[in-house]
Amino acid sequence: MALLWAWCGWGAAVLLGQGAPQLTAISTNRAQPGALITITGLNFLNPPLTAVTFNFTPATVESIRSLGLGYHQISVRVPLGATIGPVFVENALGQTQTPWNFQLPPVVQRFARNGAFTEADKVRGVPGDSVALTGSNFLDPSDPNYRLGVFFDGIRASWDTVTEGSFSVVVPPGAMTGPITVTNNAGATVTSGYFYLSPWVTAFTSRARVGDTLTLSGRSFRAVSSVSFGSVVTTNLTVVSNTVMTVVVPPGAPLAAPLTLESPGGRFISVSNFVLMPRITGFSPSNGAVGTLVTLSGSGLSSVTQVTFGGIPATPVSVTATQVTVKVPFGAGTGPVTISGSFGSDESQTLYYAPPQLTAINPGLVKVGETLTVSGTNLLGASAVLFGTNRLPAKVFTVVDNRRITAQVPEGASSGWVWVVTPGGEAFGGPISVQGPVPVISGFSPALGAVGTDVRIVGVDLGLPATVRFSGVAASVVSATTNGLMARVPVGAVSGRITVETSAGAAVSAQDFLVGSTADFDVSIASSAEPVVTGAEFRLTLKARNSGPLPATNVTGSLTLPSPAEFLGATLGDGGSFQTGPAGVSFVVGILPAKSEWTALVRVRIPVEAISRFEWVASTLTPDVDVTDNRAAVSVTAVPLRLELTGFGDDLWVLSWSSLATEVELQESTLDGPRQWRGVNGTPLNDGVRFQWSFSATNTGRLFRLRSR
């Protein structure tokens, strides 16, 4: 809001005369350097202004405009380096100034703890210390409402005697490491450097392993440079905030020791110890029989008193901080290796593999492609399941757990033993009996046909005796070979899979056989709006559907575009192409499978008020059960867009227009030339019928228009 302090009456002598500048208004009495403010008054041009200064700091006049009757308004950029004081405006006949000081945000050039001698001591301290700040804009004696604030990382501090360029402040209780913020009525400034306080830890993760991340809570963590675990120093830390930080436990950390934090604000040593838990990083060998000597590697292992292999405990032979040696105990099974002791436990990420054993295989009578279950112990990590004397590997098998594997009998497998291979060794079980090969369908032709059509089915092991079914309906077999059958489509068959059944099993086709001789093809068209605004874009949705049973081939279509409608573009959602012509748009869809739909979105507009009828026609070479639904039409009414002005009382005007016009923008300009059109402030309301935008009737001299976005 502008500040007004002197309005002068005027007459012909005042308007035509010359004199020193007179100030009547200024847009604000406080701002940041670089801000643009306006000053209003008389005698700004005759004679012209020679200087505008902020407490004697020269400013740049960027523009001047006439307000009539001798009044002018200048736009002035608040200069860098300006300090609190009056604004002066002068010309060749004199000078005038604001009756109050123009206020600017404080400027801190330097701060230092009182009584400190070294540079490091000047920027650190404890609550209660006195810190001196020097700079400018700390005081405005002319303003009884002037307020100065000082904060240490958000904590308000109290200060001593303040001058325009200096004051001292007491570090408040609860202050933490961070910049000092100084505020006044015009704004705030933050020091580029920190004032440091000693870090303090109130809680931390007391037990962890090498490589784990500890979370520390406390205060003044900002600028912590290192954390020591006893004598082992690490800089692998992350300061999340001034009260939370994390640190990764370093290699070589002792079993128990305090944490030490270092920062420019001082050193902190925890009262309680951090405890290092054991961690396994590896072991060798990874498999072996009872009595095998295994060496475990890791960190924090000095406290380990027991090692278990698959749940079976063993006592270590030797223990150091980084290694444990132990013998595999009797009964040890495949599984992770676990260590435990007074400082905690850990489990290996990899498994120790004991020799496998098989106890059962079910079922004992199987066919190629069937799944059997292998039972036993120490089966984790199995890399192969082998069948018969030729040890034919299964292509598909799953290790369910340490006692069970499921495997699919591979093609070519013979009766005999079943072998399982693991990192711990091999084991066999059985024997099993494998029946003849299961039939396989690789294809058929033709892909479609009516009842009575002969269909050739090809694959493997399809020889007689065999039963052929079309979607579950048995068909007669016309002829047969080992790898092929000729079957006739039976009465009652519908579109679906072909099945061939033999004594060894059943085969199902990968694709459906389509039963029938026609396609059920139809089209539809819909408009995105009715009515539409003249000249505004709207969309026509074209659809072509095929309900089957046969695919619709060579599908083409055309959209009639009546005058004066205009084509803007089209998006094809399911492939195809389009081409424009004098009468409209033609489309090539291609093949439309049964039970599918093709869609196109066509963008059009009607530039004048009219009713336009759009017709969408499509066809297919496949016989259609009903061609009357291959044509569809929709009529669209285009109505003009009008901007209406309605007054409500003496101080409110409302502009409104049709809610159909969603792609237009309300713009405004002033009567001054040249016209500068811009979007109005705020979002117009939409009640579903009309857009509405209101403004004050007292704000005159404005022009409005609607324009496409």
Salt bridges, closest charged atoms under 4 A:
GLU62 OE2 - ARG77 NE 2.92
GLU119 OE2 - LYS122 NZ 3.30
ASP121 OD1 - ARG124 NH2 2.92
ASP129 OD2 - ARG113 NE 4.00
ASP153 OD1 - ARG222 NH1 3.19
ASP212 OD1 - ARG279 NH2 2.35
GLU262 OE2 - ARG267 NE 2.41
ASP346 OD1 - ARG209 NE 3.61
GLU426 OE2 - ARG391 NH2 3.30
ASP454 OD1 - ARG488 NE 2.64
GLU501 OE2 - ARG469 NE 3.19
ASP512 OD1 - ARG497 NE 2.57
ASP522 OD2 - ARG545 NH2 2.65
GLU537 OE1 - ARG603 NH1 3.60
GLU566 OE1 - ARG605 NE 2.84
GLU597 OE1 - LYS543 NZ 3.76
GLU597 OE2 - ARG545 NH1 3.77
GLU615 OE2 - ARG631 NH1 3.13
GLU644 OE1 - ARG690 NH2 3.76
GLU668 OE2 - ARG678 NH2 3.92
GLU668 OE1 - ARG702 NH2 2.50
